[in-house]
Amino acid sequence: MKLRNYVRTSFMLFILGATLYSYGQDKTLEHVSVENNRSKMNAKTILIDFDIILNGVEIPANEQLTLTPKLASAETDESLTLPPVLVNGKKRDKLYKRSLRLTGNRAVEKPYSVGVTPKRQQRATVRYTKEIPFDQSNQWMKESRLLLMKDLCGCGGGERDYEETVIASRIGFDLGKFDYAYRPSPHFTDPPRESPKKRNENGQAYLIFKTAKWDVLPDLYDNRKELDKIEQSLHFVKGEPTAVITHIYIKAYASPEGTYESNLTLSKRRAEALRSYIQTRYRVSGDMLSSTGEGEDWETLYKMVEDDRRMPYQDEALRIMQSVGIFDGREKRLMDLDDGRPYRYMKEYMFPYLRRSDYQIEYEVPEFTVEKGKEMLKTRPQMLSLKEMYVIANTYRKGSDEFIELFNIAYKVFPYDKYANLNAAAAMIMTGDYEGASELLGKYENEPECWNNLGIVYASRLQFDDAERMLRKAYERGDAEAEYNLLALKELKKAYEKYQGQK
């Protein structure tokens, strides 16, 4: 009986000891993981690059943990074992280093060692990198897996304290950046001649008037500063001796305070007062001046409320302005909203900007010579036409800084003109800004003048079918550049197919 109990007790202790031993070793392996796999291959090499994470790993003083990366074919038995990382216990690490000194050997791969520590939360990162030659003799590596062999006992997979972790089921083939000197020939469109060259100079003057009055008083508040805006606009136009002012228009607006009829009358009188002021001060013929009073400017007020997130009861105020007519009590409804708080806010922060006078000076300028045009570019580029800018640009070498800058200026001066957009896109193509060119060309994709350049943009994105379709359309309409670009496209496609064939 005693013998039976002894055997039973001994057996249980053996099982418990084995369980504790394997548990501790299993836990050690569990504390090893892999992150940030950056491994990749190209036509000549395979770069193995990843991080081994030791998260609270504790190795017994006399033990050693071996972490061995391995490339293994997914279809055959071929494999390649890479240099290991050694994680030594404290005593084992000393012995390892001593043996290296005694033998005079140097470790091919420097091991990573860690001593026994009670800090389970300790985390360390080992960056593992290894470059392997790759050629026709080891094509199996294209489809290989990357593994990490964790061995705590040196048994090579025969016991439980050995694990095999898959880092990557397939290493990605990195061709590197497709680098090809693609040099297309963009099409620049010759704009039509503009005759006569009509221009206008616009501005806004926020004049202060005495209550219910319309006399223009330059010395009242900031009126002098506001009147100077008109004077500067007139001087700008008159600064070019060949410019001829054809008309000056004045429109005056009022805020909603008071009745609609009184505000309309007040705006008319104030517009007329400003008209008289300009006529007298600047000796402008009366036939060239006209003025109108527009009354209450609800449209501008609505936009100001819509854009001001600080506006009290913003949504309710907007709803009232949308749903209640001017003559159906709109202003009264706004004054009653939240005991008048939103109305008082508008009166203080918005109404002053509604009481304004818009002015427009219309004038004509003649066509300029190239020499005169180059001078005008420095001070009054808006007096030039797109045609004149195009002619000036072509006095410079195509693709030069001066050439490109001319089309950038044209786009800034005429941002909504089709020809300004098309030629600015062509200039962007010459500088390699294909995305910028695409944004401008997208508005005109049905315009024949756009087809050549749009084909170039498609080619830059390696959309070969779309590129060829657009370039052929341009070629058929007679674009001289399209024939060259079709040949350039063929070479680009050939180079890309060769690049892809390296996989």
Secondary structure, DSSP 8 states (H G I E B T S, - for coil): -HHHHHHHHHHHHHHHHHHHHHHHHHHHHHTEEEE----EE-SSEEEEEEEEEEES----TT-EEEEEEEEEESSSS-EEE---EEEE-HHHHHHHHHHHHHHT---SS--------S-TT-EEEEEEEEEEE--GGGGGGGGEEEEEEEESSS-TTSSTTEEEEEEESS-EE---------------------SSEEEEEEEEE-----TT-----TTSTTHHHHHHHHHHHHHHHHTSTT-EEEEEEEEEEE-SSS-HHHHHHHHHHHHHHHHHHHHHHHT--GGGEEEEEEEE-HHHHHHHHHH-TTSTTHHHHHHHHHHS-GGGTHHHHHHHGGGGHHHHHHHHHTHHHHS-EEEEEEEEE----HHHHHHHHHH-GGGS-HHHHHHHHTTS-TTSHHHHHHHHHHHHHSTT-HHHHHHHHHHHHHTT-HHHHHHHHGGGTTSGGGHHHHHHHHHHTT-HHHHHHHHHHHHHTT-HHHHHHHHHHHHHHHHHHHHHTT-
